[in-house]
Amino acid sequence: MKCPYCGSEHIEVGIAWGKSAETGSVGLKFSAGGGFFSYVNVAQVYSDLCLDCKSILRTYIKEDTDKDWYHLCDNYGMK
């Protein structure tokens, strides 16, 4: 992989996003379960980083994308 911004091939691939206190996951929110027993879950997010110009080249998830994704969010995680 080559950085489109600086041309470097010094790329770190698959860096996981997270919180410093590890109190929860940072990622894309989706509804899991169904009906009365539905709950909010988070898909782990990863990025590829150019170590020379410090640009994030790609952000992605590794799991299935067939989910009930949240599109709007308030501070309480509601749809």
C-alpha positions, 0 to 999 in steps of 0.5 A: 500500500502506498500513501496517496498524500506523501507517497510513502510505503511506511504504513501501519495496517489494522490499528484498532480504535479504542478508549484510553480507560478501556471502559467501552468500545469506540466504533460504529453503533448498531442495534442487536437482538430484537423486539423488547430485548434489543440492545446497542452494540458497537462494531470495532473500527480499525484504521491504516496509518501513514507513519510518515505524514500521519494521515489515516488512509482507510477506516474500516470494520472487519465484521459482517455489515448486514446490521441495523446501523444507527444513523442518528444519535444523541448523547444517550445512544438513542436512535 
